[in-house]
Amino acid sequence: MGNSLFIGVDVGTTAIKAGVYDAQGKLRASDRKPMKVLRPVEGWSEQDMTVLWETTLSCLSAAISQVDVADVRTIGVCGQGDGLWLLDADKKPLRNAILWNDQRATAQIANWIDDGTSDKLAQFCQTANWPGTAGACLRWLADEEPATLGAAAHILFCKDWITYCLTGEISTDFSDATIPFYDLENQRYAPEAFALLGLPDLSEKLATPRRATEAAGALRPALAQQLGLSDDVSIAVGALDLAGMMTGLGLNTPGDMCFILGTTAVFSYIAPPAAAADTIDGATVHHPFTDDWIRVLAPQSGASAFDWFAGLHPSAFGGLSAGEIAEQINEMAADLAPGSNGVTFLPFLTGERAPFVAPHATASFLGMTSKTSKADMARAVMEGASFSLRHCMQSAAVDPSDTITLTGGGARNKFWCQIMADVLGVTIVANAAEDHGLWGAALIGAASAGLADPIRPARVEDNLHYTPDPTAHATYNRLFENYLQMIALSRGIWDIQRKAT
């Protein structure tokens, strides 16, 4: 491949990143720019699609300016999933995009859970619906902005919008297309799924899914000239950000498992296609470029729970940086035995979507006494988030592999990594690199021109291994059962709170 360079673009919720990689996965140049989330009403989460593209273009331009543009061969894009991204007949944005974490359809989701609609929908896409899915957002639009829905000619996802801006061609891949209207078993959009949500059949407004590694098209000539690139640079169809991250980590084979401990937490694993179960937990995403599926259970709270707790007591730690505060909290909590002196944390700070959907769930500390310390509570937060991921694994009814890859911000917290290994009883392979999604996007882009094999990334990763302590794991087995019982007992409280509001 000589001096070929491949560009990856990772369009996140709060930041956009562009990176230029060589064939060995070395990052040669990069840029990162913040992206504003708009909250015009409490619980809403939106972004200006035009600003998103302009910010992405600026990020791309800054990264490209640092390398020899003659060596750039491909561009691949991964992006935040779900939400609602609409274009009119002229392929212009109709309104701000509604994001994956938007809560405006919370009441509708609760009704669909109560009347069985969500369970019926899950039989097609094998996903438990939540407020930020395209289906919930479209139903909200039908009720509140019917004129907007009537003018919609194209229903996209985030990375599809950026890929369209790059190529002028509308496309989508299997990973983004799955939720919530795709019939996985029959490989088609299901008119029945739209009908279940009280919507007309909108299948024609959705792009036909393709493999992420196919070429969506070439760079638009005017844009190529603006960036100084050849107009034969191949642009891949691209993928959901989670799928891109797993690609970057080299997790593409059935049985491969991954934890992401970022703002939210994610448990994902590769599995062969299977018939839908009677009850569906979490989400299913068709793999972006193989025939397998990615099963995903993504709790709402991950490292954000730790950040929330640390933010309650900044003065108690001398006003130090976030990293130094984390170290001080860890030092305090490390002196405690597993179980945090009887304190348990239920980490549902923003409701829950996996392994169960409960938008009105709330967080709580249980087992506190007058002797409870901040250290007890801090360790309980880390244990609670770890129990949540174990709950996801149990709900998925899969046997853990000997090792599970962990990435995200939490992978840099060595103390927390050990707690996770002890809670789960498996060796945690922590990779704290921050560019797996970016590298995965670049790999997918390179594959669109036949210049890389995304199944077997060439990059050598720097991992740390955390082996479970048998004694601690035995203790956590008992405490995990207590955690499950506390959730069951809390459901009545959540229902009371829901009715009160």
N, C-alpha and C positions, 0 to 999 in steps of 0.2 A: 504493500500500500504506500510505500515511499514516505513522503512527508504529508500525506493526506491528513486533514484536520476535519473534525466533526463537531458541529455545534449542538448543544443541548439547551433547551429552554424549559424552565420549571415555573409554571404560572401558579403561584400559591395564593392563599387568601389575603395575606398581609404583606407579601413580598414577592417580587418577580426576580428570577435569577437566570442569567445566561452564562454558559461556560463553553470554552473551546478545548477539545481533547485531541490528543494524538491516538494512534492505534493501540498503544499500551494502556490507555486510560489515564494518562497523566494530564492534569489540568494545566493548560498552557496560558489561559487568560480567562477572566471572568468579570462579571459586574452584577450588582444587586441593587434593586431599587424598591422602596416601600410602596405599597398600594393601599389606598384608603378604603375602609369599609364604611359604607353609609348606613346610618340608622335613623331614618326619618321618623319612625315610630318605635316605641319600646318593643323589643322582640324581633324587629325586622332587621335584615342583613342584606345589603345590596351593594352593587358596584356599577359604576358608569362604564359601559362597554367601550366607548370611544377612548376614555382615559386609560383603560386597561391596555388597549392596543398601542396607544401612544407611549405608554410607559414601557411596554414590552419592546417596542421598536427602539426606544432610547437605550434600553439595556443591551439589546443586541448590538447596536451600533458601537457602544462603548467597549464591549468585549471584542468585537471584530477588529476594532482599531488597534488592538495590541498585538496582532499577528499578521503574517503575510497572507493577504486575502486570496492570493492565487492558489493557496493550498486548501482552501475551504471547499469541501465536497458536498456536504449534506447538512440538513437541519432537522432535528426531531423535537417535538413539543409534547410535554406532559403537563397536566393541569388538574386543579381542584375538580372534584366530580359533583354530580347531582345539580340541584338548583334548576334554574330556568333561564335560558339564553335565547331570546327571540329576535328574528329578523323579519322585515316586511318583504313585499314582493320585489322591491329594489335592492334587497339584501342589506338594508340599513337597520341598525338596532331600533326596536320599537319602544323600549323602556329600559330602565336600569335592570341588570341581571339580578335575579333573586338567588341568593347563595344557599349552599348546602346546610348551613347552620341557622337559617331563618326559622322563626317560630310562629309566623302568622297563622299557619294552618294547624296549630296544636289542638284546638278544640275539634276540628274535623277529624284528625287522626284518632283522637280519643273516641269519637263516635264510631269510626270505622272498626276500631278494635272491639268496641262493645257489641256492635251488630254483626260481627263476623266478616265484614268486607275485607279487612286486611288479611285474614287467613285465606280467603278465596283468591285474592290478588297474588299472594305469595306462591300459589300453586303454579303460576306461570314463570315469574322471575326468581322464585326461591329466595325472596328477600322480605323481611319484615319492614313494612312501610314506615316512614317517619316524616316529620313536617317539611324537611328540606328536599324531599325528592321531587322530581319533575311532575309526578302525578298529583301530589298534594298542592303544589304551586299552581298547576293548571286548573285544578278545581277551584282554588281561591280566585284565580283570574276570571273564571267563568262566572263566579258569583259577584265579584267586586269590580272587575274591569272587562265586561263582555266585549266592548268595542276593540280593546287591545287584542283579545283572543281572536276575534273575527278578522283582524288585520294581519295576524301572524301567518307567514308563508313558510317559515323554516324554524324548527325547534332544534337548537344546538346544545352542546356542552362547552365548557370554558375553552378547552384546547382546540375544539372545532372552530370556534370564533377566531382564534389566533391563526390557525392553519389556513382558514379562508382568507384572512387579511394578507397572509404571505403569498398565497397561490391564486386567489380568485376562484377556487373550487371548494364546494361544500362537501364535506366527508365526515364520517365518524368511524370509530373502531368498535370492536365487540365489548371491550371493557367498559367504556362509557355508555354504550347503547343498552346494556343489560337491564338497568333499573329505571323505571318499574314496569315497562310495557313489553319487554322481550320474553317470548315463550322459549325458554332454554331448550326444552326437550324437542320442540318442533322447529327451532331455528327460524323464527319469524316474529314480527310484531303481532300481538294478539288483540284483535278488535274487542274481544271479550274483556280484556283488562281495562280498556277505556270505558266500556259500558259499566263495569263494576263501580267506577268512580263517578258515574253520572256525566261522562264526557262523550262527545261524538268521536268517531274513529278518526284519529289524527295521524295515522300511520304514514300518509303521503307527505306529511310535513317533516318527518324524521328521515334522516339519511340512511341508506342501506348500510349496515355494518360491514366493515372490511378489516382485514388484519392490520394491526398497527404498523407493521413493518413494510406494508405496501407504500408506493409513492402516491401521495395525494396530488402531486403536480410539481411543476418547476416554479422557481421563484419568479414573481411577476417582474417583467423587464424593467419597469420604472423603479421598482423597489431594489432590484439588483444593482441598478446604476447608482441609486442613492447610497447603498451600502458598500459599493465598490466590489461586489461579488459577480461571478459569472452567472448568467441567467440560466445555465443548465444545472445549477445546484439543486439537488433532489430534496424535496420536502416530504417527510413521512406523514402518514395519516396520524400517527401519534397515539397516545394512550392516557388513561386515567393515572393520576400521580402515584397512587399506591402500586399499580401495575408497573409503572416506570421504576419505582424504588426497588421492587422485588427483582426486576430485570437487572438493575445496577448491582444488586447483591448476589446475583447468580442463582436465585431461587426460582427455578422454572420446572422442577421435576415433582411428580406426585409424592407427597410425604414431606416435602420441604416446608418448614414452619418459620414464622417470623413474628416477633413482637416489635411494635413501634411505640416508644414511650415519648411522645411529643406532647403538644398542647392537649390533644386527645390521645387516647391509647388505641392500639389496634392489635388484634390477633388475627393473623391470616395464614392460610396454608393452601398448598396446591393439591387438588383432588381430581380424579377422573369424573366425567359426567355421571349423574345418578338421578333416579326418580325422586320426585318431591316427597318429603315426609309429610305426615299429617299436620305437624306443627313446625313452623320454620322460625329459627332464631337467627338474627344477624342478617348478613347480605351474601349474595352470590354474584360474582363477577366473572363473565366469560374471560378466559385468559386472552391477552391481546394478540398473541400470534401462535398459539398452539390450540389443540382441540380440548384441552383440560379446562378446569374452572378454578377460580380463586375463591375460597370461602373466607368471608370477612366478618369478624365480630368486633365492632369498634365502640367501646364505651365512650361516653361523653367526656369523662375526666381522666387525664393521664398525668403528665408532668405539671399540668395547670393546677392540680390539687396541691402539689408541693409549693408551687409559686404563690398560690392563694394563701396558704398557711404562712409562708415566709413573709408575705406582704403585710400580715396582721401585726407583726412584731419587729418592724425595721429598727426602731430605736433600741430594742433589747440586744441588738447585735452590733451596736456601735456605728450604725449608718454605713456599713461596708458595702462593697459591690455584691451583686446577686450571687456570684460564684463564691465569694468569701462567706456570705451569710449561709449558703448551702453547706459549706464545709463546717461552719460552727454548729449548725443544727445537727449534722451527721456526727460530730464529735460528742455532742450531748446524748444523742439517741443511741450511739454505739455501746454505751455502758449498760443499756437495758437488755433484759432477756427477751426473747421472742414473746409477743403477746402484750407488750407495752403496759405492763402492770394492770392488765384487765381492761384497758381502753380499746374499743373497736371503732373504726371510722367507716361509715358508709359513704362512698365518694360521689354521691349524685348531686353535685353542685349545680348542674344545669340540666336536670332531668336525666333520663337514661334511654339509650337506644339499643344496647346489647350488653348482656345476652338476652335482655327483655326490653320491650318498648314501654316506657312509662314517662311521658313528657312531664308529668307533675311530680315525679319522685324528687325528694329533697335529701340533702346530705345531713349527717348527724354524727356526733360523738356519743357513744354509749359506754356505760361502765365507769363514768367519771365519779370521783369522790373529792373530798377536800384535800386529799394528798396528791391529786393528779397534777403533773408538771407539764411545762411546754415540751419537754423532751418526750414524755409519754405520748403527748398528742402528735408530735412530729413523727415519731416512729409509727404511730397508728395510721397516720396519713399514708406513709409509704407501704405499710402492710395492707391497708384497705385497697389501694390501687392495685397491688399485686394480687390480692384475693379476687378482685374484679376480673383480672386477666385469667386467673385459674378458673373462675366461674364460666368465662367464655369457652375455655378449652373443654370443661366438663359438659357444657351445653352442646358443644359441637360433637360430642361423643366420639372423639378421636383419641387414640393413644399417642402420647407425646413421643417425638423422636428422641434419640439419645442427647441431641443438642438442639437448642433453639436459638436462632439469631436474634439479637436485640439491637435496635438502632434508635435514633432519635435523641433528643436532649438528655433523657434519662440514662442513656448508655454511658454518659460521662460521670455519673454519680456511682462510684465504685461500691459504696455502702448499700445503696438501693439495689444495685445489680446482685449483690450477695443475698439480700433479702428475697429477691425474686427467685433466685436459684433454690433457696431453702423452701420457699412457699410452694414452688412447682415441683421440686424434686428432680430437676433435670439440670444439666450443665448449660449455662447461659454463655453464648458466644457474643460478646458485646463489641460492636463496631461503632465508634463515636463519630466517624466521618459524616459530614453534613451534606455531601453532594451525591448520594446514591440515586436520588431521583433525577438529578441533572445528568449524571453519567448514564443512567438508564435511558433517558430521552436521547442523548447523543448516540448510544448504541442502536436504538430503534431507528434513528435517522440514518446512520451508516448502513444498517441492514436494508433500507429502502433502495440503496444503490448497489447492493450486493457486496459491500465493503467490510462487513463484520458479521459474526455469528452471535446474536444476542443471547442464545442459550448458554454459551460458554464465554463469559467476559474475560478479556485478556488481563485485566488488572489484578494485581496481587494485593489483598486486603490486609490491614493491620488490625488483628483481633485480640481481645483479652478474654480468657476463659474463667468462669466462676463455677466451681463444683459445689453441689449442695452438701450441707452438713447433715448427716443422718438424724442426729438428735434434734436439731432445729426443725427438720422436715416433719418428724413425728409429732412435735408440738403443734406445728402449723396444720397438720391434718385435722387435729381436734379443733383448733381455732377456726378453721375454714367451715366446719360444720356449724359452729356457732354463728358465723357470719351469714350463712344461708338462712338460718332460723331468724336472725334479726331482720333480714330483708322481708321474709314472709310476714313477720309481725308488724313491720313498718308499713305494709301496703294499706292497712286500714287507716293509719294516720294520714297517708298521702291522699286517700279518697276523701277524708274529712277536710283536708286543706283544699283540695280541688273544689269541693262543693262550696266551701266558704268564700272562694274567690270567683 
